[in-house]
Amino acid sequence: MDKIKSLPGANRLIRHFKIHGVPMALASNSSTANIESKISYHKGWKECFSVIIGSDEVSKGKPFPDIFLEAAKRLNKDPADCLVIEDSLPGVLAGKAAGTKVIVVPSLPKQTHLYTSADEVVNSLLDIRPEKWGLPPFQDWIENTLPIDPWRIGGPVIKGFGRGSKVLGIPTANLSTKDYADELVEHPSGVYFGWAGLATRGVFKMVMSIGWNPYFNNTEKTIEPWLLHDFTEDFYGEELRLLIVGYIRPEANFPSLESLVAKIHEDREVAEKALDLPSYAEFKDDPYLTKL
């Protein structure tokens, strides 16, 4: 059986709470045996949870509150003092019915309006700020960026929507998403950064967006890198390789084109500064970028 992948940021979040002594329960509509089978693919996870409870241990599963009430009872906590992190609407409804605070990472893209009953809707687990809920803050952000496990994608540069240079004044080097369907599903929409290698031109700093670009209301999830260098000519068809090393922020909508452009330039400044740091700069010499 293949390893069951977790949501991006899940391991970071679980380890953080465990290190800081925050008691955790895992409550799911699956059976307890099924839950334990799934988390066995993630080393050390089972030991992080004080309570693991499935719907087979309560009268009614989500959206009824029973499972969260039982979890709070076993943790010896008042539900009002508990924070539930969910990805489904039934889970949100169950958490609120139990009297807990609820953060939701919607499992359905572009459907955040369905989760208005949650106390907070976030783009991904990477965007949770525990200190907002009286919990120990993360200490791993560096210069407004979050280091992530590096990932690599590449292919020939293709024509995009034609709005990068013409509408935004920001030339992007687009990649086809056909060969990267799994990566697009695995990685949350948002703004990332790293290094870009072009076969005949060298390695350059890069900031990129992944997502639906809500201002333009795209119908498909795209990858749009901006190579932070002034090129004098187009390079459509050239082999481009990207090494993504950090995360800046979630995808967002903007009230105007001007505010969108201003934010993109702010992202550029953040990325350029961060990539000079040793922890990010070392990836510039990665063979994936230099041996095209």
C-alpha angles and dihedrals in degrees: 000000000000119000111268108238120228126219113276108270095020096112091046092051096046094047091047094054092043093052091050094048097248108157112233136193127196110213121178141163087237120091117272091246091053092049092052091047092053097047091047086079089065112069114235097003097113091056091053094065122076090194132029114184133172132195090258088072097057136053096244131018128215133341082043115078097234098102095051093043090053092046091052090048092053090048088051089235134131108247088231088064093051130094118210120202111201141169101195136067093233088053092051091050091048093050094049092046088053090054097247130132111256133208116186131199099195114232090203115072119233091009102104091126088072092064102056092126090068119096090231135009115205132185094230143342086267088070098055112116106198093194089069086068099043094264129126111282124237114258098195101088112110121196091337092311134104118220111228135185102280118250131188135216132164148163143127118319111253135191112268131195092310094239102099098086099016101047105020101026087231116114111215127194103220127205127204112255094208094095095040105055092124093050092050091053094044098049120062120237113264145094119305135170142202141115132322126203123200117195097233103021111048137240123319140180113263140192120190144182126221118192147048099309094231094204088064093032096227116199094214135045112253142187113227116176123188112206107214098226134092105247119191095209142027120265103199111163095023118127110259124189124191128199108192113202108161148028127227110177146328123274112271142181122239133210094229143015089246093057091048092052091046091053092049090054089048088053088052092054092049092049095046092051094045095049090061089063113101093237090061101027092063090071092064089084095049110138090230088069101036103041102062 
